Amino acid sequence: MPFLSEWVEPALFLDWRGVRVYHCYRDNSVNQGPLVYCFTVCPFCEPGHCCGDCPALDDSRRCRAVFDLRGLPGYAERQRHADLDDEHREFLKTAIAVGSLTAEGVVSSYPA
């Protein structure tokens, strides 16, 4: 039986200070549900695949849009919350405030 597969924009997880953070999905399928620690600042980039047009490409053509939250500085020391989504939102706000995450993705050299 034929089926139709269409692209849908990922769910917006956080929109703060001009940085929009979206969920990434297991097997790039919304039906599989969002990944717990994987996010992107480009709705067209996915784990293992950069759209190629986003501002997150660095000089070596490495995409900085998709990231694992646990790889950002300070994640181990974050404030714990009962709700993991709230905890991640608060941590992402801190990462944005200190400059380790921007609208162009993860900054490779973190500010001191």
N, C-alpha and C positions, 0 to 999 in steps of 0.2 A: 504494500500500500504506500503510495507517495506521501511525503510529509513536507512541510514547509518549515524552514529554519530561518529565523530572522534575528538580526542584532538588536539588542535592547541596551540602553544606557545602564550601567551598574548603579546600584543604590548609592546615593550620596550619604556618606557617613558623618562628615564634618565640613562645615563651611565657616572658616574663621580667619579673619585678617587677610582676606583675599586668597587664601589657600583652600582649595576644594579637594577633599580626600574621599575616594570612593572605595567600596568593597571590591575585592577580587573573589572569583568564584572557582570552586573545585571543578576541574576539567572545563573551565570557561563556560559553565552552564549554570544559569540562574536556578534551574530546577535542582541542582546539586547543593545549593545553599552557599553562603559566603564562607570564605576561609577566615579563621579566627585572627591570625596575625598578619596576613598579607593584604596590603592596601596599595592604591595607586593615586597619583595626582592627575593622571591623564585617563579619561574614561575609555580611550581606545587602546591603551596598552594593557597587556595581560602578562601574567607570569610566563617568562620565556619568550615573549613576543612583544616587540615595540612597534608601534604604528608607523614609525619612521618620520612622522611629521611633527611630533611634539617638541616643545622647547626643552624637554628633559634629556635630549641627546647631548652628551659631552663631546669634547674634541676627539676622543677615541671611538666615537659612535656607540658608546655604552649608554643604555637607557637608565636614567636615574628616577623614572616615574614610579616604577613598581618597587616596593620595598617590604621587608619583613620588619614589623614594628620592634621586635626583640633586638634588631641590629642597630637601632638608634642609641646614641649615648644617653645614659641615665635610665634606661629601661629597668635595670635590676634594682635601682633605688627609687622607683616610682612610688607614688602614694597608692596604697591598696584600697579598693572599693568592693562592696558586696556585689555590685553589678559590673561585669567585665567590660561591657560596652562603655559605661560611664568612666571606668578606669582608663580605657584606651582613649576616649575623647579628651580627658584631662591631660593625659600624657602627650597626646598629639598637640594640644594647645601649648604645652610647655616647649615641645620640640620646635614649633613654629616661632614662639616668642624668643627663643635663644638662637634661632637661625639655622638649626640643623635640618629643618624641613622647610622648603619654599614651594611656591607654585610651580617651579621648574623641577622639583623632586628633591631627593636627598642630597645635601651638600657634602662633597667628598672631604673637605677639610673643615672640621667643625670649629666654630669660634671658641676662643678660650674663656 
